[in-house]
Amino acid sequence: MAAQTAASPCDKHRPPAKMPGMPHVLKPHPDSPPCPAAAIDVDVARPDAGHLVLTYAVTGRIGDILLPAVTAATRRDLLWQHTCLEAFIGLPGGPYYEFNLSPSTQWQAARFAGYRSGKEIAVEIAAAPIETRLGPERYTLQATLALGHLRVPRDAAWRLGLSAVIEDTNERISYWALAHAPGKPDFHHADAFALEFPAAAP
């Protein structure tokens, strides 16, 4: 995401929720324009210690959402500038990973040492397989993320942030997340890392 707010060490962060096996509802940022998406929820599954399967379901006027055309499943930067589903995994404030998952099936993974700092392309992530399904009132994107190679300390529970960037056919963009920090949309903020789950096995 391009927008950001300054992080303060005095911020009082919301406590993380546990990660039960049920869909998690994303909320639009208060400053977002009206959006053809009526609801976005994410099913989080952990089939084994080394993988996380995320299924994003968008319901509403799907025809009024700009969905990038499906193409080769390759890495690509700046996917978040258009409709994109996102996940953040790690420790709030860093180190953590950002996954950009496009309806085109293109993807990107970046590693951060701290809050929006020390960014590097996460070359240790070789793939993020994406499957999509399109209907007139429901769109789903499922992505499988490999956790075993993430360079995040394993002596504490990891945190997960889930978010979405939705662009409509008028090129208006709305920002959705499990939780929003005060101020402008900022998926990197510690408040957005709203779910807690065990670290992957070494």
KOLMIKOL-684477 format. One record per residue (C-alpha): z, y, x; residue in one letter; residue number from 1. Coordinates in steps of 0.02 Angstrom, whole numbers. Last residue first. Layout:
<recs>
+--------+--------+--------+------+-----+
|     pz |     py |     px | rest |  nr |
+--------+--------+--------+------+-----+
|      Z |      Y |      X |    A | NUM |
...
+--------+--------+--------+------+-----+
</recs>
This chain:
<recs>
+--------+--------+--------+------+-----+
|     pz |     py |     px | rest |  nr |
+--------+--------+--------+------+-----+
|    600 |  -1248 |    589 |    P | 202 |
|    634 |  -1275 |    401 |    A | 201 |
|    577 |  -1132 |    292 |    A | 200 |
|    709 |  -1003 |    246 |    A | 199 |
|    800 |  -1025 |     82 |    P | 198 |
|    758 |   -908 |    -62 |    F | 197 |
|    810 |   -735 |   -121 |    E | 196 |
|    710 |   -628 |   -242 |    L | 195 |
|    704 |   -438 |   -257 |    A | 194 |
|    622 |   -382 |    -96 |    F | 193 |
|    565 |   -223 |   -184 |    A | 192 |
|    732 |   -136 |   -153 |    D | 191 |
|    705 |   -158 |     35 |    A | 190 |
|    555 |    -41 |     29 |    H | 189 |
|    388 |   -116 |     80 |    H | 188 |
|    318 |   -115 |    -97 |    F | 187 |
|    329 |     75 |   -104 |    D | 186 |
|    272 |    164 |   -261 |    P | 185 |
|    333 |    345 |   -250 |    K | 184 |
|    514 |    391 |   -278 |    G | 183 |
|    661 |    278 |   -314 |    P | 182 |
|    634 |     96 |   -263 |    A | 181 |
|    540 |    -16 |   -383 |    H | 180 |
|    584 |   -194 |   -433 |    A | 179 |
|    481 |   -348 |   -474 |    L | 178 |
|    326 |   -246 |   -438 |    A | 177 |
|    176 |   -162 |   -519 |    W | 176 |
|     70 |    -15 |   -461 |    Y | 175 |
|    -66 |     64 |   -567 |    S | 174 |
|   -234 |    125 |   -506 |    I | 173 |
|   -364 |    228 |   -600 |    R | 172 |
|   -542 |    187 |   -552 |    E | 171 |
|   -605 |    216 |   -730 |    N | 170 |
|   -642 |     28 |   -739 |    T | 169 |
|   -460 |     -7 |   -704 |    D | 168 |
|   -375 |    -40 |   -537 |    E | 167 |
|   -219 |   -148 |   -534 |    I | 166 |
|   -111 |   -162 |   -378 |    V | 165 |
|     15 |   -302 |   -393 |    A | 164 |
|    186 |   -347 |   -326 |    S | 163 |
|    304 |   -486 |   -277 |    L | 162 |
|    443 |   -464 |   -149 |    G | 161 |
|    530 |   -614 |    -74 |    L | 160 |
|    689 |   -622 |     28 |    R | 159 |
|    735 |   -749 |    160 |    W | 158 |
|    906 |   -831 |    171 |    A | 157 |
|    987 |   -816 |    342 |    A | 156 |
|    985 |   -916 |    504 |    D | 155 |
|    797 |   -943 |    493 |    R | 154 |
|    742 |   -786 |    584 |    P | 153 |
|    563 |   -736 |    537 |    V | 152 |
|    409 |   -780 |    639 |    R | 151 |
|    318 |   -869 |    500 |    L | 150 |
|    235 |  -1029 |    561 |    H | 149 |
|    311 |  -1149 |    433 |    G | 148 |
|    287 |  -1037 |    282 |    L | 147 |
|    111 |  -1082 |    228 |    A | 146 |
|     61 |   -983 |     74 |    L | 145 |
|    -34 |  -1060 |    -71 |    T | 144 |
|   -115 |   -935 |   -189 |    A | 143 |
|   -146 |   -944 |   -376 |    Q | 142 |
|   -235 |   -805 |   -468 |    L | 141 |
|   -236 |   -799 |   -657 |    T | 140 |
|   -327 |   -685 |   -780 |    Y | 139 |
|   -289 |   -680 |   -965 |    R | 138 |
|   -364 |   -588 |  -1114 |    E | 137 |
|   -551 |   -619 |  -1098 |    P | 136 |
|   -529 |   -764 |   -976 |    G | 135 |
|   -543 |   -780 |   -787 |    L | 134 |
|   -469 |   -915 |   -676 |    R | 133 |
|   -436 |   -895 |   -491 |    T | 132 |
|   -395 |  -1006 |   -343 |    E | 131 |
|   -338 |   -939 |   -174 |    I | 130 |
|   -306 |  -1030 |    -10 |    P | 129 |
|   -209 |   -924 |    115 |    A | 128 |
|   -275 |   -974 |    285 |    A | 127 |
|   -237 |   -976 |    472 |    A | 126 |
|    -72 |   -882 |    472 |    I | 125 |
|    -23 |   -873 |    657 |    E | 124 |
|   -147 |   -729 |    671 |    V | 123 |
|    -26 |   -618 |    577 |    A | 122 |
|   -113 |   -451 |    603 |    I | 121 |
|     16 |   -340 |    684 |    E | 120 |
|    125 |   -199 |    614 |    K | 119 |
|    269 |   -137 |    722 |    G | 118 |
|    332 |    -20 |    586 |    S | 117 |
|    322 |     -9 |    397 |    R | 116 |
|    508 |    -54 |    387 |    Y | 115 |
|    533 |   -163 |    540 |    G | 114 |
|    443 |   -290 |    650 |    A | 113 |
|    301 |   -306 |    526 |    F | 112 |
|    180 |   -454 |    514 |    R | 111 |
|     15 |   -444 |    424 |    A | 110 |
|    -77 |   -569 |    314 |    A | 109 |
|   -248 |   -537 |    237 |    Q | 108 |
|   -348 |   -614 |     97 |    W | 107 |
|   -520 |   -637 |     24 |    Q | 106 |
|   -525 |   -743 |   -134 |    T | 105 |
|   -624 |   -602 |   -220 |    S | 104 |
|   -475 |   -588 |   -338 |    P | 103 |
|   -385 |   -522 |   -183 |    S | 102 |
|   -223 |   -585 |   -105 |    L | 101 |
|   -137 |   -467 |     17 |    N | 100 |
|     10 |   -550 |    105 |    F |  99 |
|    140 |   -440 |    192 |    E |  98 |
|    259 |   -522 |    315 |    Y |  97 |
|    437 |   -476 |    367 |    Y |  96 |
|    545 |   -436 |    516 |    P |  95 |
|    608 |   -323 |    453 |    G |  94 |
|    689 |   -192 |    342 |    G |  93 |
|    716 |   -321 |    206 |    P |  92 |
|    706 |   -494 |    287 |    L |  91 |
|    555 |   -603 |    262 |    G |  90 |
|    416 |   -623 |    135 |    I |  89 |
|    312 |   -490 |     48 |    F |  88 |
|    184 |   -545 |    -82 |    A |  87 |
|     33 |   -455 |   -153 |    E |  86 |
|    -98 |   -464 |   -289 |    L |  85 |
|   -249 |   -350 |   -269 |    C |  84 |
|   -356 |   -238 |   -377 |    T |  83 |
|   -424 |   -106 |   -259 |    H |  82 |
|   -358 |    -14 |   -105 |    Q |  81 |
|   -242 |   -162 |    -75 |    W |  80 |
|   -386 |   -259 |      5 |    L |  79 |
|   -379 |   -139 |    152 |    L |  78 |
|   -418 |   -271 |    283 |    D |  77 |
|   -516 |   -432 |    260 |    R |  76 |
|   -484 |   -613 |    305 |    R |  75 |
|   -607 |   -737 |    232 |    T |  74 |
|   -623 |   -838 |     73 |    A |  73 |
|   -809 |   -810 |     45 |    A |  72 |
|   -847 |   -713 |   -114 |    T |  71 |
|   -778 |   -691 |   -289 |    V |  70 |
|   -818 |   -521 |   -361 |    A |  69 |
|   -681 |   -389 |   -351 |    P |  68 |
|   -593 |   -371 |   -519 |    L |  67 |
|   -597 |   -197 |   -597 |    L |  66 |
|   -489 |   -211 |   -753 |    I |  65 |
|   -560 |   -158 |   -922 |    D |  64 |
|   -629 |   -332 |   -957 |    G |  63 |
|   -454 |   -403 |   -935 |    I |  62 |
|   -387 |   -308 |  -1085 |    R |  61 |
|   -213 |   -384 |  -1077 |    G |  60 |
|   -132 |   -526 |   -981 |    T |  59 |
|   -114 |   -546 |   -794 |    V |  58 |
|    -44 |   -710 |   -729 |    A |  57 |
|      1 |   -725 |   -544 |    Y |  56 |
|     31 |   -901 |   -480 |    T |  55 |
|    122 |   -909 |   -312 |    L |  54 |
|    137 |  -1073 |   -216 |    V |  53 |
|    257 |  -1069 |    -68 |    L |  52 |
|    241 |  -1196 |     71 |    H |  51 |
|    341 |  -1266 |    218 |    G |  50 |
|    499 |  -1324 |    132 |    A |  49 |
|    403 |  -1422 |      1 |    D |  48 |
|    328 |  -1394 |   -171 |    P |  47 |
|    411 |  -1221 |   -178 |    R |  46 |
|    348 |  -1142 |   -339 |    A |  45 |
|    350 |   -959 |   -395 |    V |  44 |
|    268 |   -915 |   -561 |    D |  43 |
|    220 |   -732 |   -568 |    V |  42 |
|    210 |   -618 |   -718 |    D |  41 |
|     99 |   -472 |   -762 |    I |  40 |
|     97 |   -391 |   -933 |    A |  39 |
|     -9 |   -274 |  -1038 |    A |  38 |
|   -142 |   -248 |   -905 |    A |  37 |
|   -265 |   -118 |   -969 |    P |  36 |
|   -157 |     14 |   -884 |    C |  35 |
|    -93 |    185 |   -934 |    P |  34 |
|    -62 |    284 |   -775 |    P |  33 |
|     75 |    233 |   -651 |    S |  32 |
|    217 |    356 |   -621 |    D |  31 |
|    352 |    242 |   -693 |    P |  30 |
|    295 |     98 |   -581 |    H |  29 |
|    236 |    -48 |   -686 |    P |  28 |
|    354 |   -196 |   -700 |    K |  27 |
|    323 |   -372 |   -637 |    L |  26 |
|    401 |   -518 |   -731 |    V |  25 |
|    455 |   -674 |   -639 |    H |  24 |
|    398 |   -841 |   -709 |    P |  23 |
|    523 |   -984 |   -703 |    M |  22 |
|    585 |  -1106 |   -572 |    G |  21 |
|    735 |  -1006 |   -517 |    P |  20 |
|    728 |   -893 |   -364 |    M |  19 |
|    898 |   -809 |   -345 |    K |  18 |
|    906 |   -623 |   -379 |    A |  17 |
|    929 |   -502 |   -235 |    P |  16 |
|   1066 |   -369 |   -238 |    P |  15 |
|    995 |   -194 |   -265 |    R |  14 |
|    995 |    -89 |   -110 |    H |  13 |
|   1111 |     58 |    -84 |    K |  12 |
|   1016 |    169 |     37 |    D |  11 |
|   1126 |    239 |    175 |    C |  10 |
|   1014 |    175 |    314 |    P |   9 |
|    877 |    283 |    235 |    S |   8 |
|    698 |    229 |    212 |    A |   7 |
|    567 |    364 |    194 |    A |   6 |
|    446 |    340 |     53 |    T |   5 |
|    273 |    265 |     57 |    Q |   4 |
|    103 |    269 |    -23 |    A |   3 |
|    -40 |    175 |     61 |    A |   2 |
|      0 |      0 |      0 |    M |   1 |
+--------+--------+--------+------+-----+
</recs>
